[in-house]
Amino acid sequence: MTGGTGYALVALICYGVGDLIYKRATAADIKPLHFLAAQSWLFCPLTLAYAAATASLIVTPAAIWGALVGVLLLIGLTAFLRSLANGPISVAAPVFRLSFLLTAALAVVVLAEPVTTSLVAGLALALASIWLLLGGSSTMTLPRVFVLELAVATAAFGTASFFHKIGLSRGVTPETAVAAQASVFCVLVTLITLTRDRGYRLDRVTWRFAVPAALAALGAFLALLHGLAVGPASVLVPISQMGFVVTAGLGVVWLGEPLTARKLAGLALALAALLALIWS
């Protein structure tokens, strides 16, 4: 079993729950940037407080990689939240999590991480499961803006995960990396939202979703980065991004999205992919 797998599994659950919260926030007609601003105002101080309490906030030049992640995540999460308003979460979440393919490819090509039979099998099964969970939908039957937003979100998130791995490989602590990410993200989303909307609409409904979203994000990023500190990105990032299994399942149970034989087969293949990745 690959080192750091346990951390990646925790991140998987947190990411899956977080995606569902995003969908619920979108359904509540909360503006994406307003929601991300509220979430960041909680996420950033929580991250800094945790890093300070654990004496793991060590600022080095390599922390710039975490800052770059903050920029990419703002782009990716904004696009993802907007896509949720234009299409079903059972489609959006699996496609968004395809970002693990980009991260794995970059890790293999740039960092020379090994390619094993189990890794290839796991990625192939994950792709097959996502195709099944898409229900046979093609880009011709989905809104063009939905497809474009998902493409931007996927590319940004996949690159962000790779940048975190580079920072960790250069000695940045997981807590420092997340703190740098959170600080840049918080400043940018605050300024952009203030400039575009000339204020914030942060009512009780916004905070009801922002609080659990911030906690889910904190758990996901800290868990994943602690895993990446000891294990390969080409394996651990794909495992963490399999959170779409959690999201798709909760989408069916809580949001009443249709459950078909195709989706059941997709979930089964996703579990098989997860096992292959764990043992790669």
Secondary structure, DSSP 8 states (H G I E B T S, - for coil): --TTHHHHHHHHHHHHHHHHHHHHHHHTT--HHHHHHHHHHHHHHHHHHHHHHTT-----GGGHHHHHHHHHHHHHHHHHHHHHTTS-HHHHHHHHTTHHHHHHHHHHHHH-----HHHHHHHHHHHHHHHHHTTT--TTTS-HHHHHHHHHHHHHHHHHHHHHHHHHHTT--HHHHHHHHHHHHHHHHHHHHHHHHSS----HHHHHHHHHHHHHHHHHHHHHHHHHTTS-HHHHHHHHGGGHHHHHHHHHHHH-----HHHHHHHHHHHHHHHHHHT-
